[in-house]
Amino acid sequence: MKHLLIACGGLALVAAPAVAGDPIEVIASDDAVEARVYHGDLDLQSKAGNGALKARVTNAARKLCLTPGVQPLNIWQDERSCYSTAKADGFAQADAFYNAPRGSVIVQTMVISGR
C-alpha cells in the first residue's frame, strides 16, 4: 500500500505541469484582439493571488500587443496603446475580484482586450 501511494504521488507530480499548461490564450480576429487569462488555481482574494493574477495579465498584455524588435514609430505607439489598455482592463478586473465579498468569485478565466 505504501508503494502504491508513493507511485501515485510521483505520477501526480509528473502530470501536474501537463495539466497546468499556459494560463494565457491569445485570440486575434478581424473584430477583436483579446487574451483569456486562466486564474482558477489562484486565491484572488489574497494579496499573493492578486499579485500572481496581475503578473499573468501583464504577460498576456505583452503577448497580445507587443512585437519583439524595432518597430516604426506609428506601430510602436499603437502597440503601446494596446498594451496599456489591455493591462488596465486586466488590472481593473483583478482588483474587482480582490475586493469582491469572500466566496463570490466563481469564474476561472478572465478576458482582457487591447481595444
N, C-alpha and C positions, 0 to 999 in steps of 0.2 A: 504494500500500500504506500509506504514511504517513497519508494522508487517511482511509483505512478504519479504521485504529487509533484516530485521534482521534475519529472519528464514533462508534465502538463505545464508547470511553471516556466520551464525553459522554452517550450513551444509558444507560450503566450508572449514571452519577451521577443522571440524571433518574429512573430506575426504582427506585433504592435506597430512597427514602422510601416508595414504594408497597409494596415488598416487606417492609420492616421492620415497618410497621404499629405498632399499640399493643401493647406487650408484656404487657398486662394484660387479662384477660377475667373479668368478674364474672358469676357464675351464682347465681341465687336461686330456690329452690323451697320447697315446704312443709316438706320434710325437712331441707334444709341451705342454708346461706349460705356460699359459698366463692368464691375467686378463683383463677384459673390465671395464674401469672406465668412468662412465657417468658424463658429465660436462655441459650438455645443460642448466642447471639452473645457471651457473656461468658466470660472465663477465670476460673472460680470458685475457682481455687486461687492467685489473685493478690490482693493487698490491694485493688487498684483494682476488680477484678471483683467481689470480695466486697462492697465498698462500693456499687458500682452495683446489685448484686442487692438489698442491704438498702434502698436508696433506692426500688427498684421495689416491694419488699414493703411499705414504709411507704405508698407511693402506693396500692397495691392495698388495703391495710387501710383507708385513708381512704375510697376509693371504695366499698368493700364495706360499711362500717359507719356512716359518719358522714353525717348530713343537714345541709346548709348552713342557717344561720339559727338562730333561737332555738327551743329545744325545751323542753317541760315537763321538770321535774327527773327524773322516772322514766324518760322516754325518753332523756334525755341520759346518765343513768347506764348504761342498757342499751347505748347506742351506744358509750360509752367502754369498757365491759367487752368488747364485741365487738371494738373496735379494738385493745385491749391484748392480747387473746387471739390475734387474727389476726397481729398484729405479732410477738408472742413465738413463735408457731408458725413463721412465716416466717424469723425470725432464727435459730431453732434449726436449721432445715433449711439455711440459708445457712452457718452455722458448721460443720455436718456436712460439707457439700460442700467447704468450705475446708480442713478437717482430714483429708479422705479421702486415701488414697495417690494420688500423682500418676497421672493417666491412668485412674482408676477411675470417674470421674463421667461417665456416658453419657446421662443423662436431659436433656431440653431444656426441660421445663416442670415447675414445682412447683405444688402446690395448697395454699393456706392456707385455714383455716376460722376463722370468728368464734365458733363454738360448739363 
